[in-house]
Amino acid sequence: MKNTFILPVLTIGFLIWVLATLAFRFAGQFFFITDSLPILTSLYVVVIPALVLISVLTFKKFKLSGFENIVAGVLLVLPGMVLDTFIIQFFEHIFPNMAPNSATTFGSWLMWAYSIVLLTSIVVGMRKNS
């Protein structure tokens, strides 16, 4: 397994986390509307193709194969998972623009998003191994 992709993929994961966090910090109140079931459902659905696309494009950019795709999936989500631990804990201070009761849904949505990336990496990685 080549390891030349490790730092760049970690960097991509970190940059995605920064951009997403800034989007929620400055505009989350306009699109992360937790008291509307249709909007909330669409947030869970829309993230699927977006993150599958980002994951697959990352795997292709670095010409990864098999197990490397799974490693890359972990590397993509690792920065965000570590940093979002603190984001969720201090939700009200970091996102004063969003309702404090949105923290639980935000945490759930993050777990969903990270799961999508990890599942994508497993499916792509296993498919390329066979």
C-alpha positions as CSV (number, residue, x, y, z in Angstrom):
1,M,0.0,0.0,0.0
2,K,1.4,3.4,-1.0
3,N,1.2,6.0,1.7
4,T,1.5,9.1,-0.4
5,F,-2.2,9.8,-0.2
6,I,-2.5,9.9,3.6
7,L,-1.6,13.5,4.3
8,P,-3.5,15.0,1.3
9,V,-6.6,13.0,2.1
10,L,-6.4,14.1,5.8
11,T,-6.1,17.6,4.5
12,I,-9.1,17.3,2.3
13,G,-11.1,15.9,5.2
14,F,-10.0,18.8,7.4
15,L,-10.9,21.4,4.7
16,I,-14.3,19.9,4.2
17,W,-14.8,20.1,8.0
18,V,-13.8,23.7,8.1
19,L,-16.0,24.7,5.2
20,A,-19.0,22.8,6.6
21,T,-18.5,24.3,10.1
22,L,-18.3,27.8,8.7
23,A,-21.4,27.2,6.6
24,F,-23.3,26.1,9.8
25,R,-21.8,28.9,11.8
26,F,-22.8,31.7,9.5
27,A,-25.9,30.3,7.7
28,G,-27.1,27.2,9.6
29,Q,-30.2,29.0,10.8
30,F,-31.3,29.3,7.2
31,F,-31.0,25.7,6.1
32,F,-30.7,23.4,9.2
33,I,-34.3,23.7,10.2
34,T,-35.0,20.9,12.7
35,D,-38.7,21.6,13.4
36,S,-39.7,20.9,9.8
37,L,-39.9,17.2,9.0
38,P,-39.7,17.7,5.2
39,I,-36.6,20.0,5.4
40,L,-34.9,17.7,8.0
41,T,-35.6,14.6,5.9
42,S,-34.2,16.4,2.8
43,L,-31.0,17.3,4.8
44,Y,-30.5,13.6,5.5
45,V,-31.2,12.6,1.9
46,V,-29.2,15.3,0.1
47,V,-26.0,14.5,2.0
48,I,-25.9,11.0,0.5
49,P,-25.1,11.7,-3.1
50,A,-23.0,14.7,-2.1
51,L,-20.7,12.7,0.2
52,V,-20.6,9.6,-2.1
53,L,-19.5,11.9,-4.9
54,I,-16.8,13.6,-2.8
55,S,-15.6,10.2,-1.6
56,V,-15.4,8.6,-5.0
57,L,-13.7,11.6,-6.6
58,T,-11.1,11.6,-3.8
59,F,-10.5,7.9,-4.3
60,K,-10.1,8.4,-8.1
61,K,-7.9,11.5,-7.7
62,F,-5.3,9.5,-5.8
63,K,-5.9,6.3,-7.9
64,L,-6.6,4.2,-4.9
65,S,-7.4,0.5,-5.0
66,G,-8.9,-2.0,-2.6
67,F,-8.1,-1.5,1.0
68,E,-6.6,2.0,0.2
69,N,-10.2,3.2,-0.4
70,I,-11.2,2.1,3.1
71,V,-8.2,3.8,4.6
72,A,-8.9,7.0,2.6
73,G,-12.5,6.9,3.9
74,V,-11.3,6.8,7.5
75,L,-8.9,9.6,6.8
76,L,-11.6,11.8,5.2
77,V,-13.8,11.6,8.3
78,L,-11.2,11.5,11.0
79,P,-10.5,15.2,11.3
80,G,-14.1,16.1,11.5
81,M,-15.0,13.3,13.9
82,V,-12.3,14.4,16.3
83,L,-13.1,18.1,16.0
84,D,-16.9,17.7,16.0
85,T,-16.6,16.1,19.4
86,F,-15.9,19.5,20.8
87,I,-18.3,21.3,18.4
88,I,-21.2,19.3,19.7
89,Q,-20.1,19.7,23.3
90,F,-20.0,23.5,22.9
91,F,-22.7,23.8,20.3
92,E,-24.5,26.8,21.8
93,H,-21.2,28.8,21.9
94,I,-20.0,27.9,18.5
95,F,-23.4,28.2,16.8
96,P,-25.2,31.0,18.5
97,N,-27.1,31.5,15.3
98,M,-28.9,28.1,15.7
99,A,-31.4,27.0,18.3
100,P,-29.8,25.2,21.2
101,N,-32.2,22.3,20.9
102,S,-30.8,21.6,17.4
103,A,-27.6,20.2,18.9
104,T,-29.0,16.7,19.2
105,T,-30.2,16.6,15.6
106,F,-26.9,18.2,14.5
107,G,-25.0,15.4,16.2
108,S,-27.2,12.8,14.6
109,W,-26.8,14.3,11.2
110,L,-23.1,14.4,11.6
111,M,-23.0,10.7,12.5
112,W,-25.1,10.0,9.4
113,A,-22.8,12.0,7.2
114,Y,-19.7,10.3,8.5
115,S,-21.4,6.9,8.1
116,I,-22.1,7.6,4.5
117,V,-18.4,8.3,3.8
118,L,-17.3,5.2,5.7
119,L,-19.9,3.0,4.0
120,T,-18.9,4.3,0.6
121,S,-15.2,3.6,1.2
122,I,-16.0,0.0,2.3
123,V,-18.3,-0.7,-0.7
124,V,-15.8,0.8,-3.2
125,G,-12.9,-0.9,-1.4
126,M,-14.5,-4.3,-1.3
127,R,-15.7,-4.0,-4.9
128,K,-12.2,-3.2,-6.2
129,N,-10.8,-6.2,-4.2
130,S,-13.0,-8.7,-6.0
